[in-house]
């Protein structure tokens, strides 16, 4: 984890490369992080909220399903921008940077899973009769059932693998590699009962063989961030990398915007047509899901580039999302950490702050769906306040 300020950034970044930076990338990244925090933290039960704020149950696509893949698409673009500084050549400095970031993302993800299990163990009524030291030991020993994969581990693994591919493979072959991964994964799904929403699915079977039954997502089968679906997710990041290469090879901003619109449209059309053969599913991370969501992400980036970089729109919304965009992963991790004092610890007479605010205040004045989304918006704003302080002080925490 690295913390930098504007001064240190200015010393490290060459002026020539700074001029080619697309500001819309930061804004779209900020939108995805704010949206992640929003949909991950409803006030009530998921089924009590509005349908667009829920993931598709199995096959299909909702606005919520676009959030994580859009972030991964952007990660592919920023991976291109980052590795370009090393001329896409291996060096010890470059290798250390890649390894550090990949393992840090995975490690923080695992640490958060363990921390939540530890806190639940400490406050669990099942352990109430134990002495403090015994309760501490029981709570800390949660490794047997700790999920090894998840959102942050997926980001770390896909970033690391995409960076290795970018430094080791001729870039003109990367589109063929993406196509090969998609075709192989499609065959695997067809051959391995991959569309079954149960434990007979090849993805679930392989997860339990490789990771162990106690280390997979226990609320659904298969694990939405499981082992095999990591490969199409890698291809997803590589699509972002290729888009980054295309747009950064163009000097004219209008050409960049036009090319992004064209690529986005082609990906959406191709994914939609192929969906008759291979259904769109986030939980399976099907090739069609990757194509459609990358296409939508590319189109959104084109629209934001047109508004922000071309027409210089810098209104309140732009500044709001820039706060999340310059410290994206730090604020995402913060949103998880804040769950402990806000939603887990009964600090107010046996009630959590979440329970007091949602059950006693919001639902008293608003219908349940509106109360749930209002709570989520307030939680986003809580994280934004911390992010705004960092943004104002020009403190950028790089994971």
Sine and cosine of phi, psi and omega as CSV:
sin_phi,cos_phi,sin_psi,cos_psi,sin_omega,cos_omega
0.00,0.00,0.75,-0.66,-0.06,-1.00
-0.80,-0.59,0.71,-0.70,0.08,-1.00
-0.93,-0.37,0.82,-0.58,0.01,-1.00
-0.79,-0.62,0.39,-0.92,0.07,-1.00
-0.92,-0.40,0.11,-0.99,-0.03,-1.00
-0.86,0.50,-0.61,0.79,-0.03,-1.00
-0.89,0.46,-0.73,0.69,-0.02,-1.00
-0.92,0.39,-0.55,0.83,0.04,-1.00
-0.91,0.42,-0.68,0.73,-0.03,-1.00
-0.89,0.46,-0.55,0.83,-0.01,-1.00
-0.95,0.30,-0.53,0.85,-0.11,-0.99
-1.00,0.02,-0.50,0.87,-0.14,-0.99
-1.00,-0.04,0.85,-0.52,0.05,-1.00
-0.90,0.43,0.60,-0.80,-0.05,-1.00
-0.88,0.47,-0.58,0.82,-0.05,-1.00
-0.88,0.48,-0.68,0.73,-0.03,-1.00
-0.96,0.27,-0.49,0.87,0.00,-1.00
-0.89,0.45,-0.58,0.82,-0.04,-1.00
-0.93,0.37,-0.39,0.92,-0.02,-1.00
-1.00,-0.02,0.01,1.00,-0.04,-1.00
-0.93,0.38,0.69,-0.72,0.06,-1.00
-0.99,-0.14,0.93,-0.36,-0.06,-1.00
-0.90,0.44,-0.48,0.88,-0.03,-1.00
-0.88,0.47,-0.42,0.91,0.03,-1.00
-0.88,0.48,-0.71,0.70,0.03,-1.00
-0.88,0.47,-0.66,0.75,-0.05,-1.00
-0.93,0.38,-0.71,0.71,0.02,-1.00
-0.90,0.43,-0.61,0.79,0.06,-1.00
-0.89,0.45,-0.65,0.76,0.04,-1.00
-0.90,0.43,-0.63,0.77,0.04,-1.00
-0.88,0.48,-0.68,0.74,-0.03,-1.00
-0.92,0.40,-0.63,0.78,0.01,-1.00
-0.92,0.38,-0.71,0.71,0.04,-1.00
-0.87,0.50,-0.66,0.76,0.01,-1.00
-0.92,0.38,-0.62,0.79,0.07,-1.00
-0.85,0.52,-0.74,0.67,-0.01,-1.00
-0.89,0.46,-0.63,0.78,-0.01,-1.00
-0.88,0.47,-0.79,0.61,-0.10,-1.00
-0.97,0.23,-0.37,0.93,0.00,-1.00
-0.99,0.15,-0.21,0.98,-0.13,-0.99
-0.74,-0.67,0.87,0.50,0.07,-1.00
-0.94,0.33,0.38,-0.92,0.02,-1.00
-0.94,0.33,-0.65,0.76,-0.03,-1.00
-0.93,-0.35,-0.33,-0.94,0.04,-1.00
-0.92,0.39,0.48,-0.88,-0.05,-1.00
-0.84,0.55,-0.68,0.74,-0.06,-1.00
-0.94,0.35,-0.19,0.98,0.04,-1.00
-1.00,0.08,-0.18,0.98,-0.07,-1.00
-1.00,0.01,-0.07,-1.00,0.02,-1.00
-0.97,0.23,0.61,-0.79,-0.07,-1.00
-0.84,0.55,-0.65,0.76,0.00,-1.00
-0.89,0.45,-0.30,0.95,0.00,-1.00
-1.00,-0.06,0.18,0.98,0.03,-1.00
-0.91,-0.42,0.44,-0.90,0.13,-0.99
-0.96,0.27,0.47,-0.88,0.15,-0.99
-0.87,0.50,0.66,-0.75,-0.08,-1.00
-0.88,0.47,-0.60,0.80,0.01,-1.00
-0.46,-0.89,-0.96,0.27,0.04,-1.00
-0.98,-0.20,0.66,-0.75,0.01,-1.00
0.82,-0.58,-0.06,-1.00,-0.10,-0.99
-0.55,-0.83,0.77,-0.63,0.11,-0.99
-0.87,-0.50,0.24,-0.97,0.07,-1.00
-0.82,0.58,-0.58,0.81,0.01,-1.00
-0.90,0.44,-0.55,0.83,0.01,-1.00
-0.92,0.39,-0.25,0.97,-0.03,-1.00
-0.99,0.11,-0.31,0.95,-0.24,-0.97
-0.93,0.36,-0.86,0.51,-0.05,-1.00
-0.88,0.47,-0.73,0.69,0.02,-1.00
-0.90,0.44,-0.51,0.86,0.07,-1.00
-0.91,0.41,-0.64,0.77,0.05,-1.00
-0.89,0.46,-0.65,0.76,0.00,-1.00
-0.93,0.37,-0.58,0.82,0.09,-1.00
-0.88,0.48,-0.71,0.70,0.03,-1.00
-0.90,0.44,-0.62,0.79,0.03,-1.00
-0.87,0.50,-0.58,0.82,0.07,-1.00
-0.90,0.45,-0.67,0.75,0.03,-1.00
-0.90,0.44,-0.73,0.68,-0.04,-1.00
-0.94,0.35,-0.44,0.90,0.11,-0.99
-0.90,0.43,-0.66,0.75,0.08,-1.00
-0.87,0.49,-0.73,0.68,-0.03,-1.00
-0.89,0.46,-0.63,0.78,-0.03,-1.00
-0.94,0.35,-0.73,0.69,-0.06,-1.00
-0.96,0.26,-0.34,0.94,0.06,-1.00
-0.88,0.48,-0.50,0.87,0.02,-1.00
-0.90,0.43,-0.40,0.92,0.02,-1.00
-0.98,-0.18,0.18,0.98,-0.02,-1.00
0.84,0.54,0.48,0.88,0.03,-1.00
0.80,0.60,0.65,0.76,-0.01,-1.00
-0.82,-0.57,0.68,-0.73,0.02,-1.00
-0.91,0.42,0.66,-0.75,0.15,-0.99
-0.44,-0.90,0.26,-0.96,0.01,-1.00
-0.89,0.46,-0.65,0.76,0.01,-1.00
-0.88,0.47,-0.71,0.70,0.00,-1.00
-0.90,0.43,-0.71,0.71,-0.01,-1.00
-0.89,0.46,-0.67,0.75,0.02,-1.00
-0.89,0.45,-0.66,0.75,-0.01,-1.00
-0.89,0.46,-0.70,0.71,0.00,-1.00
-0.90,0.43,-0.76,0.65,-0.03,-1.00
-0.89,0.46,-0.67,0.74,-0.01,-1.00
-0.87,0.49,-0.73,0.68,-0.05,-1.00
-0.93,0.36,-0.68,0.73,-0.03,-1.00
-0.89,0.46,-0.75,0.66,-0.03,-1.00
-0.95,0.30,-0.51,0.86,0.04,-1.00
-0.91,0.41,-0.70,0.71,0.03,-1.00
-0.89,0.46,-0.72,0.70,0.02,-1.00
-0.90,0.43,-0.71,0.70,-0.03,-1.00
-0.89,0.45,-0.66,0.75,0.03,-1.00
-0.91,0.42,-0.63,0.78,0.05,-1.00
-0.87,0.50,-0.72,0.70,0.03,-1.00
-0.91,0.41,-0.64,0.77,0.00,-1.00
-0.89,0.46,-0.62,0.78,0.02,-1.00
-0.92,0.40,-0.67,0.75,0.04,-1.00
-0.87,0.50,-0.71,0.70,0.01,-1.00
-0.90,0.43,-0.67,0.74,-0.04,-1.00
-0.88,0.47,-0.69,0.73,0.02,-1.00
-0.90,0.43,-0.65,0.76,0.04,-1.00
-0.90,0.43,-0.62,0.78,0.02,-1.00
-0.90,0.44,-0.73,0.68,-0.01,-1.00
-0.90,0.44,-0.68,0.73,0.04,-1.00
-0.87,0.49,-0.63,0.77,0.03,-1.00
-0.91,0.41,-0.60,0.80,-0.02,-1.00
-0.93,0.36,-0.56,0.83,-0.06,-1.00
-0.98,-0.19,-0.01,1.00,-0.05,-1.00
-0.92,0.40,0.67,-0.74,0.05,-1.00
-0.91,0.41,-0.44,0.90,0.01,-1.00
-0.90,0.43,-0.43,0.90,-0.03,-1.00
-0.96,-0.27,0.17,0.98,-0.11,-0.99
-0.90,0.43,-0.50,0.86,-0.05,-1.00
-0.99,0.13,-0.14,0.99,-0.01,-1.00
-0.99,0.17,0.50,-0.87,0.12,-0.99
-0.90,0.43,0.36,-0.93,-0.10,-0.99
-0.84,0.55,-0.70,0.71,-0.04,-1.00
-0.91,0.42,-0.64,0.77,0.02,-1.00
-0.91,0.41,-0.68,0.73,0.01,-1.00
-0.89,0.46,-0.62,0.78,0.03,-1.00
-0.88,0.48,-0.69,0.72,-0.01,-1.00
-0.92,0.40,-0.68,0.74,0.02,-1.00
-0.90,0.44,-0.69,0.72,-0.03,-1.00
-0.91,0.41,-0.63,0.78,-0.05,-1.00
-0.95,0.30,-0.45,0.89,-0.07,-1.00
-1.00,0.01,0.91,0.41,-0.04,-1.00
-0.93,-0.37,0.27,0.96,-0.10,-1.00
-0.94,0.34,-0.42,0.91,-0.07,-1.00
-0.89,0.45,-0.47,0.88,-0.05,-1.00
-0.84,-0.54,0.51,0.86,-0.05,-1.00
-1.00,-0.01,0.81,-0.59,0.03,-1.00
-0.92,0.38,0.77,-0.64,-0.09,-1.00
-1.00,-0.01,-0.35,0.94,0.01,-1.00
-0.89,-0.46,0.13,-0.99,-0.07,-1.00
0.32,-0.95,-0.26,-0.97,-0.08,-1.00
-0.90,0.43,-0.83,0.56,-0.03,-1.00
-0.92,0.40,-0.69,0.72,0.10,-0.99
-0.85,0.53,-0.63,0.78,0.03,-1.00
-0.89,0.46,-0.67,0.74,0.04,-1.00
-0.87,0.50,-0.71,0.70,-0.02,-1.00
-0.90,0.45,-0.72,0.69,-0.03,-1.00
-0.91,0.42,-0.73,0.68,-0.05,-1.00
-0.93,0.38,-0.61,0.80,0.07,-1.00
-0.89,0.46,-0.76,0.66,-0.04,-1.00
-0.87,0.50,-0.72,0.69,-0.01,-1.00
-0.92,0.38,-0.65,0.76,0.01,-1.00
-0.89,0.45,-0.63,0.77,0.02,-1.00
-0.91,0.41,-0.65,0.76,0.04,-1.00
-0.89,0.46,-0.69,0.72,0.04,-1.00
-0.87,0.49,-0.70,0.71,-0.05,-1.00
-0.89,0.45,-0.51,0.86,-0.02,-1.00
-1.00,-0.03,-0.26,0.97,-0.13,-0.99
-0.92,-0.38,-0.34,0.94,-0.10,-0.99
-0.91,-0.42,0.68,-0.73,0.11,-0.99
-0.83,0.55,0.78,-0.63,-0.14,-0.99
-0.88,0.47,-0.41,0.91,0.00,-1.00
-0.95,0.32,-0.27,0.96,0.02,-1.00
-1.00,-0.07,-0.17,0.99,-0.06,-1.00
-0.88,0.47,-0.67,0.74,0.07,-1.00
-0.85,0.53,-0.59,0.81,0.05,-1.00
-0.93,0.37,-0.59,0.81,0.06,-1.00
-0.90,0.44,-0.69,0.73,0.04,-1.00
-0.85,0.52,-0.74,0.67,0.00,-1.00
-0.88,0.48,-0.66,0.75,0.01,-1.00
-0.89,0.45,-0.67,0.74,0.04,-1.00
-0.89,0.46,-0.71,0.71,-0.02,-1.00
-0.89,0.45,-0.69,0.73,-0.01,-1.00
-0.91,0.41,-0.71,0.70,0.00,-1.00
-0.89,0.46,-0.65,0.76,-0.01,-1.00
-0.93,0.36,-0.62,0.78,0.05,-1.00
-0.88,0.48,-0.71,0.71,0.03,-1.00
-0.88,0.48,-0.66,0.75,0.02,-1.00
-0.87,0.49,-0.70,0.71,0.01,-1.00
-0.89,0.45,-0.66,0.75,0.00,-1.00
-0.92,0.38,-0.66,0.75,-0.07,-1.00
-0.98,0.21,-0.54,0.84,-0.16,-0.99
-0.97,-0.25,0.47,0.88,0.00,-1.00
0.83,0.56,0.65,0.76,-0.16,-0.99
-0.95,0.30,-0.19,0.98,0.01,-1.00
-0.99,-0.16,0.07,1.00,0.04,-1.00
-0.98,0.21,0.75,-0.66,-0.02,-1.00
-1.00,-0.05,0.86,0.51,-0.01,-1.00
-0.35,-0.94,-0.13,-0.99,-0.11,-0.99
-0.97,0.23,-0.08,1.00,0.07,-1.00
-0.99,0.11,-0.14,0.99,0.00,-1.00
-0.89,0.46,0.71,-0.70,-0.02,-1.00
-0.83,0.55,-0.54,0.84,0.01,-1.00
-0.90,0.43,-0.67,0.74,0.00,-1.00
-0.94,0.34,-0.64,0.77,0.00,-1.00
-0.87,0.49,-0.73,0.68,-0.02,-1.00
-0.92,0.39,-0.64,0.76,0.04,-1.00
-0.83,0.55,-0.71,0.70,-0.06,-1.00
-0.95,0.30,-0.48,0.88,0.07,-1.00
-0.95,0.31,-0.72,0.69,-0.10,-1.00
-0.99,0.16,-0.71,0.70,-0.11,-0.99
-1.00,-0.09,-0.43,0.90,-0.09,-1.00
0.99,-0.11,0.58,-0.81,-0.10,-0.99
-0.88,0.47,-0.48,0.87,-0.03,-1.00
-0.99,0.15,-0.09,1.00,-0.11,-0.99
-0.90,-0.44,0.34,0.94,0.05,-1.00
-0.91,-0.41,0.17,-0.99,0.01,-1.00
-0.89,0.46,0.86,-0.51,-0.17,-0.99
-1.00,-0.08,-0.06,1.00,-0.05,-1.00
-0.99,-0.13,-0.05,1.00,0.01,-1.00
-0.27,-0.96,0.37,-0.93,0.06,-1.00
-0.75,-0.67,0.73,-0.68,-0.08,1.00
-0.99,0.17,0.14,-0.99,0.06,-1.00
-0.87,0.49,0.83,-0.56,-0.03,-1.00
-0.91,0.42,-0.32,0.95,0.10,-1.00
-0.87,-0.49,0.67,0.74,-0.08,-1.00
-0.97,0.23,-0.09,-1.00,-0.13,-0.99
-0.91,0.41,-0.82,0.57,-0.11,-0.99
-0.93,0.36,-0.58,0.82,0.00,-1.00
-0.95,0.30,-0.10,1.00,0.11,-0.99
-0.91,0.42,-0.50,0.87,-0.06,-1.00
-0.94,0.35,-0.75,0.67,0.11,-0.99
-0.91,0.41,-0.47,0.88,0.08,-1.00
-0.92,0.40,-0.59,0.81,0.11,-0.99
-0.89,0.46,-0.71,0.71,0.04,-1.00
-0.87,0.50,-0.58,0.82,0.05,-1.00
-0.85,0.52,-0.75,0.67,0.02,-1.00
-0.90,0.43,-0.61,0.79,0.01,-1.00
-0.92,0.40,-0.51,0.86,0.12,-0.99
-0.88,0.47,-0.71,0.71,0.07,-1.00
-0.86,0.50,-0.64,0.77,0.04,-1.00
-0.87,0.49,-0.72,0.70,-0.02,-1.00
-0.91,0.42,-0.62,0.79,0.06,-1.00
-0.90,0.44,-0.67,0.75,0.06,-1.00
-0.86,0.51,-0.67,0.74,0.02,-1.00
-0.89,0.45,-0.68,0.73,-0.03,-1.00
-0.91,0.43,-0.77,0.64,-0.10,-0.99
-0.95,0.32,-0.51,0.86,0.00,-1.00
-0.99,0.16,-0.17,0.98,0.09,-1.00
-0.99,0.12,-0.16,0.99,-0.01,-1.00
-0.98,-0.21,0.68,-0.73,-0.01,-1.00
-1.00,0.02,-0.55,0.83,-0.07,-1.00
-0.99,0.10,0.78,-0.62,-0.05,-1.00
-0.89,0.46,-0.63,0.77,0.03,-1.00
-0.87,0.49,-0.61,0.79,0.04,-1.00
-0.91,0.41,-0.63,0.77,0.04,-1.00
-0.87,0.50,-0.74,0.67,-0.03,-1.00
-0.89,0.46,-0.72,0.70,0.00,-1.00
-0.87,0.49,-0.69,0.72,-0.02,-1.00
-0.91,0.42,-0.63,0.78,0.03,-1.00
-0.90,0.43,-0.66,0.75,0.05,-1.00
-0.88,0.48,-0.68,0.73,-0.02,-1.00
-0.91,0.42,-0.75,0.67,0.00,-1.00
-0.87,0.48,-0.71,0.71,0.00,-1.00
-0.86,0.51,-0.72,0.70,-0.01,-1.00
-0.90,0.44,-0.69,0.73,-0.01,-1.00
-0.89,0.45,-0.66,0.75,0.01,-1.00
-0.91,0.41,-0.68,0.74,0.00,-1.00
-0.90,0.44,-0.73,0.69,-0.02,-1.00
-0.90,0.45,-0.71,0.70,0.00,-1.00
-0.88,0.47,-0.71,0.71,0.00,-1.00
-0.90,0.43,-0.65,0.76,-0.01,-1.00
-0.91,0.40,-0.66,0.75,0.01,-1.00
-0.93,0.37,-0.68,0.74,-0.01,-1.00
-0.95,0.30,-0.23,0.97,0.00,-1.00
-0.90,0.44,-0.36,0.93,0.08,-1.00
-0.94,0.35,-0.38,0.92,0.01,-1.00
-0.99,-0.15,-0.66,0.75,-0.05,-1.00
-0.77,-0.64,0.95,-0.31,-0.09,-1.00
-0.86,0.51,0.45,-0.90,0.07,-1.00
-0.99,0.11,0.86,-0.51,-0.02,-1.00
-0.49,-0.87,0.86,-0.52,0.06,-1.00
-0.93,0.37,-0.65,0.76,-0.08,-1.00
-0.92,0.40,-0.39,0.92,0.09,-1.00
-0.99,-0.17,-0.23,0.97,-0.10,-0.99
0.76,0.65,0.82,0.58,-0.03,-1.00
-0.92,0.40,0.39,-0.92,0.03,-1.00
-0.82,0.57,-0.62,0.79,0.02,-1.00
-0.92,0.39,-0.58,0.81,0.08,-1.00
-0.88,0.47,-0.70,0.71,0.00,-1.00
-0.89,0.45,-0.69,0.73,-0.04,-1.00
-0.92,0.40,-0.73,0.68,-0.04,-1.00
-0.91,0.41,-0.70,0.72,-0.04,-1.00
-0.95,0.32,-0.57,0.82,0.11,-0.99
-0.90,0.43,-0.63,0.78,0.03,-1.00
-0.89,0.45,-0.68,0.73,0.03,-1.00
-0.92,0.40,-0.67,0.74,0.04,-1.00
-0.88,0.48,-0.66,0.75,0.00,-1.00
-0.92,0.40,-0.63,0.77,0.03,-1.00
-0.92,0.40,-0.68,0.73,0.04,-1.00
-0.88,0.47,-0.65,0.76,0.02,-1.00
-0.90,0.44,-0.62,0.78,0.04,-1.00
-0.89,0.45,-0.69,0.72,0.01,-1.00
-0.89,0.46,-0.69,0.72,0.00,-1.00
-0.93,0.36,-0.61,0.79,0.05,-1.00
-0.89,0.45,-0.66,0.75,0.04,-1.00
-0.88,0.48,-0.67,0.74,-0.06,-1.00
-0.98,0.21,-0.67,0.74,-0.17,-0.99
-1.00,-0.04,-0.78,0.63,-0.09,-1.00
-0.99,0.15,-0.54,0.84,-0.01,-1.00
-1.00,0.01,-0.76,0.64,-0.07,-1.00
-0.99,-0.15,0.05,1.00,0.15,-0.99
0.84,0.54,0.66,0.76,0.10,-0.99
-0.96,0.28,0.87,-0.50,0.01,-1.00
-0.73,-0.68,0.77,0.64,-0.01,-1.00
-0.97,0.23,-0.15,-0.99,-0.07,-1.00
-0.88,0.47,-0.63,0.78,-0.01,-1.00
-0.89,0.45,-0.66,0.75,0.03,-1.00
-0.88,0.48,-0.72,0.69,-0.01,-1.00
-0.92,0.40,-0.60,0.80,0.01,-1.00
-0.86,0.50,-0.76,0.64,-0.07,-1.00
-0.98,0.22,-0.39,0.92,0.06,-1.00
-0.90,0.44,-0.52,0.86,0.05,-1.00
-0.85,0.53,-0.68,0.73,0.05,-1.00
-0.97,0.24,-0.53,0.85,-0.10,-1.00
-0.95,0.32,-0.49,0.87,-0.04,-1.00
-1.00,0.04,-0.30,0.95,0.08,-1.00
-0.74,-0.67,0.83,0.56,-0.19,-0.98
-0.90,0.44,-0.82,0.57,-0.08,-1.00
-0.96,0.29,-0.54,0.84,0.05,-1.00
-0.88,0.47,-0.68,0.74,0.00,-1.00
-0.96,0.27,-0.51,0.86,0.09,-1.00
-0.90,0.43,-0.70,0.71,0.05,-1.00
-0.90,0.44,-0.66,0.75,0.04,-1.00
-0.85,0.52,-0.66,0.75,-0.01,-1.00
-0.88,0.47,-0.53,0.85,0.09,-1.00
-0.96,0.28,-0.70,0.72,-0.03,-1.00
-0.89,0.45,-0.60,0.80,-0.02,-1.00
-0.92,0.39,-0.30,0.95,0.05,-1.00
-0.88,0.47,-0.49,0.87,-0.05,-1.00
-0.90,0.43,-0.83,0.55,0.03,-1.00
-0.96,0.29,-0.45,0.89,-0.09,-1.00
-1.00,0.07,-0.68,0.73,-0.17,-0.99
-0.88,-0.47,-0.19,0.98,-0.09,-1.00
-0.93,-0.36,-0.65,0.76,-0.09,-1.00
-1.00,0.04,0.84,-0.55,0.02,-1.00
-0.98,0.19,0.98,0.22,-0.12,-0.99
-1.00,0.07,-0.16,0.99,-0.10,-0.99
-0.84,-0.54,0.98,0.19,0.04,-1.00
0.87,0.50,0.67,0.74,0.00,-1.00
1.00,0.07,0.01,1.00,0.01,-1.00
-0.90,-0.45,0.50,-0.86,0.09,-1.00
-1.00,0.05,0.29,-0.96,0.07,-1.00
-0.87,0.49,-0.61,0.80,0.06,-1.00
-0.85,0.53,-0.76,0.65,-0.02,-1.00
-0.88,0.47,-0.68,0.73,-0.01,-1.00
-0.90,0.45,-0.73,0.69,-0.07,-1.00
-0.94,0.33,-0.72,0.70,-0.09,-1.00
-0.97,0.23,-0.79,0.61,-0.10,-1.00
-0.96,0.28,-0.60,0.80,-0.12,-0.99
-1.00,-0.10,-0.34,0.94,-0.07,-1.00
-0.90,-0.44,-0.89,0.46,-0.15,-0.99
-0.91,0.42,-0.72,0.69,-0.02,-1.00
-0.95,0.31,-0.26,0.97,0.06,-1.00
-0.97,0.25,-0.38,0.92,-0.07,-1.00
-0.89,-0.45,-0.28,0.96,-0.10,-0.99
-0.78,-0.63,0.48,-0.88,0.17,-0.99
-0.86,0.51,0.47,-0.88,-0.13,-0.99
-0.80,0.60,-0.74,0.68,0.00,-1.00
-0.87,0.49,-0.65,0.76,0.01,-1.00
-0.95,0.32,-0.58,0.81,0.06,-1.00
-0.90,0.44,-0.64,0.76,-0.02,-1.00
-0.90,0.43,-0.72,0.69,-0.03,-1.00
-0.95,0.30,-0.51,0.86,0.06,-1.00
-0.90,0.43,-0.67,0.74,0.06,-1.00
-0.87,0.50,-0.69,0.72,0.00,-1.00
-0.88,0.47,-0.65,0.76,0.02,-1.00
-0.90,0.44,-0.67,0.74,0.03,-1.00
-0.89,0.46,-0.59,0.81,0.02,-1.00
-0.93,0.37,-0.62,0.78,0.09,-1.00
-0.87,0.49,-0.69,0.72,-0.02,-1.00
-0.91,0.42,-0.58,0.81,0.05,-1.00
-0.87,0.50,-0.70,0.71,0.03,-1.00
-0.93,0.36,-0.57,0.82,0.01,-1.00
-0.90,0.45,-0.60,0.80,0.00,-1.00
-0.86,0.51,-0.71,0.71,0.05,-1.00
-0.90,0.43,-0.70,0.72,0.01,-1.00
-0.89,0.45,-0.59,0.81,0.00,-1.00
-0.91,0.42,-0.62,0.78,0.04,-1.00
-0.87,0.49,-0.72,0.70,0.02,-1.00
-0.90,0.44,-0.67,0.74,-0.01,-1.00
-0.89,0.45,-0.68,0.73,-0.02,-1.00
-0.91,0.41,-0.62,0.79,0.00,-1.00
-0.99,0.11,0.00,1.00,-0.03,-1.00
0.84,0.55,0.68,0.73,0.06,-1.00
-0.98,-0.20,0.87,-0.50,-0.04,-1.00
-0.87,-0.49,0.89,-0.46,-0.04,-1.00
-0.99,-0.13,0.91,-0.41,-0.06,-1.00
-0.99,-0.16,0.83,-0.56,0.07,-1.00
-0.97,-0.24,0.00,0.00,0.00,0.00
